[in-house]
């Protein structure tokens, strides 16, 4: 049994959380002589859920060359970001490369209990996105294509049915039919990397889209000041929005506006980390492109000002959204736990602190300037401790 003590993120009250058999068994008032981890200076939060992980520690889900061991390593090491559940994200590439990545992820889930428990679903980001510069982002133009339900069913077969989230541009030919079929098949649909009009966005929502992928990014550098797809998605209450709050992708004032428009119930914090995340600053390859990870955490296409993913740790995003937008700790944590769990339909098992829930949690120390990770527990087992010289 593992006992954890800290302030409940929803109430601020100090409790002891008793974990055994992979579940939260009891939540009680503190017992003075109890053998506990944490303390009254810590906040206890559900294990964080990251729905956009392109890679980590040199392992690239988008390359088509990832191995089973790579997948397991990412699932394990994301605990150092407070993440206990995630969506490996396979982005735009050739059909062969995407199928290879999907097959490997599926195989890792079959062979590894750790991967199986921590991977909630696969996020397919592309290839059905805009080919325009700006909305396309860092996705390679040569592999961008129109929605193809037949190809998608092949991808889903390669993934062993694990694709649970797909990002698509709603203005493309047959996109609305694709969105409808995906939702009917139980796949969550996001709109992203697009240049859709108000009418196309509304039609996508009517067809079943429920999320805007990294709102404010994957967009034109310049657009009409009033009639544009960012305002339209902000104003559409049927769309949740994922956001990359690293201080590079979105200015603090934009984060504040998104927060005021969507509220803490319709925003999802994501990292959008890529393979160089967790490695020293330097030049690396991502999606066949040269990228440069800088000291301040910014990742850019080499020699350009254009962003290409991030190195953000998800617990850092909690502190950032509190600082940028004035969110409470309960609201900020909700964006990285309850909201993604609800989006993916796993909220009965993840993203909350309640008796009987899976024993995934993290301990944070938060100040007005930042949040620091103290401990991560997944399935009732301590899998990361900041006090260790080497993370578990």
C-alpha positions in Angstrom: 0.0 0.0 0.0 1.1 3.6 -0.8 -0.1 6.5 1.3 0.0 10.0 -0.1 -0.7 13.2 1.8 -1.5 16.6 0.4 -4.1 19.3 -0.4 -7.0 18.1 -2.6 -6.8 20.2 -5.7 -10.6 20.9 -5.6 -11.0 21.9 -2.0 -7.6 22.7 -0.6 -8.3 20.4 2.3 -5.4 18.1 3.5 -6.1 14.4 3.1 -4.4 11.0 3.2 -4.9 9.0 0.0 -4.5 5.3 0.6 -3.6 3.4 -2.6 -3.7 -0.4 -3.0 -4.4 -2.9 -5.8 -4.0 -0.1 -8.4 -7.0 1.9 -6.9 -7.7 4.7 -4.5 -9.0 2.7 -1.6 -9.8 5.4 0.9 -9.5 9.2 1.3 -9.3 10.2 5.0 -8.2 13.0 7.3 -4.5 12.9 8.0 -3.2 10.4 10.5 -0.3 11.9 12.5 1.8 8.8 12.6 1.0 7.5 9.2 3.9 6.6 6.8 3.0 9.0 3.9 4.6 10.5 0.8 4.2 14.2 0.3 2.9 16.6 2.9 0.7 19.6 3.6 2.8 21.8 1.3 1.8 19.6 -1.7 -1.3 19.6 -3.9 -2.6 16.1 -4.8 -4.0 16.1 -8.4 -5.1 13.3 -10.7 -2.4 11.9 -13.0 -2.1 14.2 -15.9 -3.5 13.2 -19.3 -1.7 14.4 -22.5 -3.6 13.9 -25.7 -0.8 15.1 -28.0 2.6 13.4 -27.6 4.5 13.3 -30.9 7.6 11.9 -29.3 9.9 12.1 -26.3 13.6 11.5 -25.4 14.6 11.0 -29.0 11.7 8.6 -29.8 9.5 9.8 -32.7 6.0 8.5 -33.2 5.8 10.2 -36.5 8.8 8.7 -38.3 7.6 5.3 -39.0 10.8 3.9 -37.5 9.7 3.7 -33.8 10.2 0.4 -32.0 8.2 -1.4 -29.4 10.9 -0.6 -26.8 10.7 3.1 -27.8 6.9 3.2 -27.2 7.3 1.6 -23.8 10.1 4.0 -22.9 8.0 7.0 -23.7 5.0 5.6 -21.8 7.3 5.1 -18.8 9.4 8.3 -18.9 6.4 10.7 -19.3 5.9 10.2 -15.6 8.7 12.8 -15.2 6.1 15.3 -16.6 3.4 14.1 -14.3 1.7 12.3 -17.1 0.2 8.9 -16.4 -2.1 8.6 -19.5 -1.4 9.9 -23.0 -2.2 9.7 -26.7 0.8 8.9 -28.9 0.3 11.1 -31.9 1.1 10.0 -35.4 1.3 12.9 -37.7 1.3 13.4 -41.5 3.6 11.1 -43.4 3.5 8.5 -46.1 0.8 5.8 -45.7 3.6 3.2 -45.2 5.3 5.2 -42.4 2.0 6.0 -40.6 1.0 2.3 -40.8 4.3 1.3 -39.4 4.0 3.6 -36.4 0.5 2.5 -35.8 1.4 -1.2 -35.9 4.3 -0.7 -33.5 2.1 1.2 -31.0 -0.5 -1.6 -31.2 2.2 -4.2 -30.7 3.7 -2.4 -27.7 0.2 -2.3 -26.1 -0.2 -6.1 -26.7 3.3 -6.9 -25.2 3.5 -4.4 -22.4 1.1 -3.9 -19.5 2.7 -0.5 -18.8 2.1 0.7 -22.4 -1.4 -0.8 -22.4 -2.4 1.0 -19.2 -0.9 4.4 -20.0 -1.9 4.7 -23.7 -5.5 5.8 -23.8 -5.8 6.0 -27.6 -3.8 7.0 -30.6 -4.2 10.5 -31.9 -4.0 10.7 -35.7 -3.0 14.3 -36.6 -3.3 14.4 -40.3 -2.7 13.6 -43.1 -6.1 15.1 -43.8 -5.2 18.7 -43.2 -4.8 21.9 -45.2 -2.0 22.2 -47.7 -1.7 25.9 -47.2 1.4 27.5 -45.7 0.5 28.4 -42.1 -2.4 26.1 -41.4 -0.2 23.1 -42.5 2.3 24.0 -39.8 5.4 21.7 -39.9 3.6 18.9 -41.6 5.3 17.9 -44.8 3.4 19.2 -47.9 4.2 16.1 -50.0 2.1 13.9 -47.7 -0.9 16.1 -47.0 -4.0 14.7 -48.7 -7.8 14.8 -48.7 -9.8 12.6 -46.3 -10.0 9.0 -47.4 -12.2 6.8 -45.3 -10.8 3.6 -46.9 -7.2 4.7 -46.0 -8.4 5.6 -42.5 -9.9 2.1 -42.0 -6.6 0.6 -43.0 -4.9 2.9 -40.4 -7.4 1.8 -37.8 -6.7 -1.9 -38.7 -3.0 -1.3 -38.3 -3.5 0.3 -34.9 -5.6 -2.6 -33.7 -8.6 -0.3 -33.3 -6.7 2.1 -31.0 -7.2 5.3 -33.0 -9.5 7.3 -30.7 -8.8 10.8 -31.9 -8.3 12.2 -35.4 -7.6 15.8 -36.4 -8.9 16.9 -39.8 -9.4 20.1 -41.8 -13.2 20.5 -42.3 -13.0 22.4 -45.6 -11.4 19.5 -47.5 -13.4 17.4 -50.0 -15.5 14.7 -48.3 -14.4 16.0 -44.8 -17.9 16.2 -43.5 -18.7 12.7 -44.5 -15.4 11.5 -43.0 -16.2 13.3 -39.7 -19.7 11.7 -39.5 -18.3 8.2 -40.2 -15.5 8.6 -37.7 -17.9 9.7 -34.9 -20.3 6.9 -35.8 -17.3 4.5 -35.4 -16.6 5.9 -31.9 -13.6 8.1 -32.9 -13.4 11.6 -31.4 -12.9 14.2 -34.2 -11.0 17.4 -33.9 -10.6 20.2 -36.4 -7.1 21.6 -36.8 -4.5 22.6 -39.3 -7.3 24.1 -41.3 -8.5 27.3 -42.9 -12.3 26.7 -42.7 -15.0 29.3 -42.9 -17.7 29.8 -40.3 -20.1 27.7 -42.3 -17.5 24.9 -42.6 -16.7 24.9 -38.9 -20.4 24.8 -38.0 -21.0 22.0 -40.5 -18.1 20.1 -39.0 -19.6 20.5 -35.5 -23.0 19.3 -36.8 -21.3 16.3 -38.3 -19.7 15.4 -35.0 -16.5 17.4 -34.4 -16.0 18.2 -30.7 -12.4 19.6 -30.4 -10.2 22.3 -31.9 -6.6 21.0 -32.0 -4.0 23.5 -30.5 -6.2 26.5 -31.1 -4.3 29.5 -32.3 -1.5 27.5 -33.9 -1.4 25.8 -37.2 -2.8 29.0 -38.6 -2.0 31.8 -41.1 0.4 34.4 -39.9 -2.0 37.1 -41.1 -5.8 36.9 -41.5 -9.0 39.0 -41.5 -9.3 40.7 -38.1 -12.9 39.7 -37.6 -14.0 37.0 -40.0 -11.5 34.3 -39.2 -11.4 30.7 -37.9 -9.8 31.5 -34.5 -12.7 33.7 -33.4 -15.2 31.2 -34.8 -13.8 28.3 -32.8 -13.5 30.5 -29.7 -17.1 31.4 -29.9 -18.4 27.9 -30.6 -19.5 26.4 -27.3 -19.8 22.9 -28.9 -16.0 22.8 -29.4 -13.5 22.2 -26.6 -10.1 23.5 -27.4 -6.6 22.1 -26.8 -3.9 24.7 -26.1 -0.1 24.7 -25.9 0.6 27.0 -22.9 4.4 27.1 -23.0 4.9 30.8 -23.5 6.0 30.3 -27.1 3.0 29.0 -29.0 0.5 31.5 -27.5 1.2 34.9 -25.9 -0.1 35.2 -22.3 -2.9 37.6 -23.4 -4.2 35.2 -26.0 -4.2 32.4 -23.4 -6.2 34.7 -21.1 -8.7 35.4 -23.9 -9.1 31.7 -24.7 -9.6 31.0 -21.0 -12.3 33.7 -20.7 -14.1 32.5 -23.9 -14.0 28.7 -23.2 -13.7 28.6 -19.4 -12.0 25.9 -17.4 -14.5 23.3 -18.6 -13.8 23.5 -22.3 -10.0 23.9 -22.4 -7.5 21.1 -22.6 -3.8 21.6 -21.8 -1.5 19.7 -24.1 2.3 19.5 -24.5 2.6 18.8 -28.2 6.1 17.5 -27.3 8.3 16.1 -30.1 11.2 13.7 -30.1 13.8 16.3 -28.8 11.8 16.9 -25.6 13.7 15.7 -22.6 17.1 16.0 -24.5 19.7 18.8 -24.2 19.2 21.8 -26.4 20.5 21.3 -30.0 19.6 20.4 -33.5 17.5 17.3 -34.2 15.3 15.6 -36.8 11.6 15.6 -36.6 9.2 14.5 -39.3 12.1 14.6 -41.7 12.8 18.2 -40.9 15.8 19.8 -39.1 14.6 21.4 -35.9 16.4 23.3 -33.2 15.5 22.9 -29.5 16.6 26.0 -27.6 17.6 26.7 -24.0 14.2 28.4 -23.3 12.3 25.3 -24.5 11.3 26.8 -27.8 11.5 24.4 -30.8 11.8 25.9 -34.3 12.4 24.7 -37.8 16.2 25.3 -38.1 17.0 28.7 -39.6 13.4 30.0 -39.3 11.1 31.6 -36.7 8.5 28.8 -37.3 7.5 26.6 -34.4 7.7 22.8 -34.6 6.2 21.2 -31.5 7.5 21.8 -28.0 9.5 20.5 -25.1 6.9 21.5 -22.5 6.3 19.3 -19.5 2.5 19.2 -18.9 2.7 20.1 -15.2 4.5 23.3 -16.3 1.5 24.2 -18.4 -0.6 24.1 -15.2 1.5 26.8 -13.6 1.6 28.8 -16.9 -2.1 28.9 -17.3 -2.5 30.0 -13.7 0.0 32.8 -14.3 -1.2 33.8 -17.8 -4.9 33.6 -17.4 -5.5 33.8 -13.6 -6.9 30.3 -13.5 -7.3 28.7 -10.1 -5.3 25.5 -9.3 -8.6 23.5 -9.5 -9.4 25.0 -12.9 -5.9 24.6 -14.3 -5.6 21.0 -13.1 -9.1 20.2 -14.6 -7.7 21.2 -18.0 -5.0 18.5 -17.8 -7.1 15.8 -16.2 -10.9 15.9 -16.1 -11.4 17.6 -19.5 -9.3 15.2 -21.6 -10.7 12.2 -19.8 -14.2 13.5 -20.6 -13.3 14.2 -24.2 -12.1 10.6 -24.7 -14.9 9.1 -22.6 -12.7 7.6 -20.0 -13.8 9.8 -17.1 -15.1 6.9 -15.1 -11.6 5.6 -14.7 -9.2 8.5 -15.1 -8.8 12.2 -14.4 -10.3 12.3 -10.9 -9.5 11.7 -7.3 -12.3 9.5 -5.8 -12.5 6.2 -4.0 -12.5 3.3 -6.5 -10.8 5.3 -9.2 -7.5 4.2 -10.8 -4.7 5.2 -8.5 -3.0 7.7 -10.9 -2.0 10.9 -9.2 0.7 13.5 -9.0 2.0 15.8 -6.2 2.7 19.4 -7.1 4.2 22.3 -5.3 2.8 25.5 -6.7 3.8 29.1 -6.2 2.5 32.2 -8.0 5.3 31.8 -10.6 5.4 28.1 -11.3 4.4 24.5 -10.4 7.0 21.9 -9.6 6.4 18.1 -9.8 7.2 16.2 -6.6 5.9 12.7 -7.3 4.0 10.7 -9.8 2.0 7.6 -9.1 0.6 5.4 -11.8 -1.7 2.4 -10.9 -0.7 2.8 -7.3 3.0 2.5 -8.0 5.5 5.4 -7.5 7.0 5.9 -11.0 8.7 9.2 -10.5 10.1 11.1 -7.6 11.9 14.4 -7.8 13.9 13.6 -4.7 15.6 10.7 -6.4 19.0 11.5 -8.0 17.8 9.6 -11.1 14.1 9.6 -11.9 12.5 6.2 -11.6 
